[in-house]
Amino acid sequence: MTAVFIPNPENKTVVIVRGWSQADMKRILADFLSAYQLRADSTQISAGADDRITLTFPNDIQPKILYFLVNYIQYPKDFDLKRRSIGAVAHVVLNRSFGVPESRLIGKLADIYVPANDTEYDLVYAKVDSGEVYKISFTDLIWQQVKSARMPKDIVGM
């Protein structure tokens, strides 16, 4: 990711979460913000319908931090994950700071999520509204196109 991040307070970025209580989500978010030395007011949390929790970012969020957040919600430390079904998806409008591989993707809507049956634990997928799907590894944050969306059932319709 070589593009400079310029915060946009008018961003449309939102993360929808299912499977955590609001108390759990507050703890997960506090741990994440602390680990990345982010301000507590950088994220707003609200409860929604169908046990969904919504996260918004009033002063925007760096794309790489957003990638890490979506992954961390799926795999937080010090939580029992065996008896839970967790779903987290970020809805974004792509810009250069996301590290998109082609300028034609700028301005498109995309969903950022951890793929179903993940065994790597250090990546997210980006599904663009045009149907293209990309794997983004935390090793290099380079978007690599993949054939299968591997959309988890827990985020369908969110």
Secondary structure as GFF3:
##gff-version 3
##sequence-region A 1 158
A	DSSP	beta_strand	14	18	.	.	.	ID=ss1
A	DSSP	alpha_helix	22	35	.	.	.	ID=ss2
A	DSSP	three_ten_helix	40	42	.	.	.	ID=ss3
A	DSSP	beta_strand	44	47	.	.	.	ID=ss4
A	DSSP	three_ten_helix	49	51	.	.	.	ID=ss5
A	DSSP	beta_strand	52	56	.	.	.	ID=ss6
A	DSSP	alpha_helix	63	74	.	.	.	ID=ss7
A	DSSP	beta_strand	87	93	.	.	.	ID=ss8
A	DSSP	three_ten_helix	96	98	.	.	.	ID=ss9
A	DSSP	three_ten_helix	103	105	.	.	.	ID=ss10
A	DSSP	beta_strand	109	113	.	.	.	ID=ss11
A	DSSP	beta_strand	123	128	.	.	.	ID=ss12
A	DSSP	beta_strand	133	137	.	.	.	ID=ss13
A	DSSP	beta_strand	143	146	.	.	.	ID=ss14
A	DSSP	three_ten_helix	153	155	.	.	.	ID=ss15
###
